[in-house]
């Protein structure tokens, strides 16, 4: 249920990161746009996961990364 292949510890709660590694279905809008992000992106991903567990399908779908990111 989790992908901990790459992780980053932010030193402060207001710190921002810039990497974009993981499962694209759970990316937040900030990550899809290549912007800096913080812990709020983790909350977004958790919301996507909870939606998928309830609906039995992801909330955003696309045949390519570009189409998927456009929907996110």
C-alpha positions as CSV (number, residue, x, y, z in Angstrom):
1,X,0.0,0.0,0.0
2,X,3.0,2.3,0.3
3,X,5.9,3.2,-1.9
4,X,8.8,4.2,0.3
5,X,11.5,3.8,-2.3
6,X,12.4,7.4,-2.1
7,X,11.6,9.7,0.8
8,X,12.7,13.1,2.1
9,X,12.6,14.5,5.6
10,X,11.8,18.2,5.7
11,X,13.6,20.0,8.5
12,X,10.8,22.5,9.1
13,X,7.0,22.3,8.5
14,X,7.3,25.3,6.1
15,X,10.1,23.6,4.1
16,X,9.4,22.8,0.4
17,X,10.7,19.9,-1.8
18,X,11.0,19.7,-5.5
19,X,11.3,16.0,-6.4
20,X,8.6,14.1,-8.3
21,X,9.0,10.4,-7.7
22,X,6.2,8.0,-7.0
23,X,3.0,6.7,-8.4
24,X,1.5,9.4,-10.7
25,X,-2.1,8.5,-9.7
26,X,-1.3,10.0,-6.2
27,X,0.6,13.1,-7.3
28,X,-0.7,16.4,-6.0
29,X,-1.3,19.3,-8.4
30,X,1.9,21.0,-7.2
31,X,4.0,17.9,-8.2
32,X,2.3,17.5,-11.6
33,X,3.2,21.1,-12.4
34,X,6.8,20.8,-11.2
35,X,6.3,23.2,-8.4
36,X,7.7,23.0,-4.9
37,X,5.5,21.1,-2.4
38,X,5.2,20.4,1.3
39,X,3.3,18.1,3.7
40,X,0.0,19.1,2.1
41,X,0.9,17.0,-0.9
42,X,1.0,14.0,1.4
43,X,-2.6,14.8,2.6
44,X,-3.7,15.1,-1.0
45,X,-2.2,11.6,-1.7
46,X,-3.9,10.2,1.3
47,X,-7.2,11.6,0.2
48,X,-6.8,10.0,-3.3
49,X,-6.0,6.7,-1.6
50,X,-9.1,6.9,0.6
51,X,-11.3,7.8,-2.4
52,X,-9.9,4.8,-4.3
53,X,-10.5,2.5,-1.3
54,X,-14.2,3.6,-1.1
55,X,-15.0,3.9,-4.9
56,X,-12.8,0.9,-5.9
57,X,-11.2,3.1,-8.7
58,X,-8.9,6.1,-8.6
59,X,-10.5,9.6,-8.8
60,X,-8.3,10.6,-11.8
61,X,-7.5,8.5,-14.8
62,X,-5.7,9.0,-18.0
63,X,-4.0,6.9,-20.7
64,X,-0.8,9.0,-20.6
65,X,0.9,11.1,-17.9
66,X,0.0,14.3,-19.7
67,X,-3.8,13.4,-19.7
68,X,-3.7,12.2,-16.1
69,X,-1.9,15.4,-15.0
70,X,-4.4,17.5,-16.8
71,X,-7.2,15.9,-14.9
72,X,-5.5,16.2,-11.5
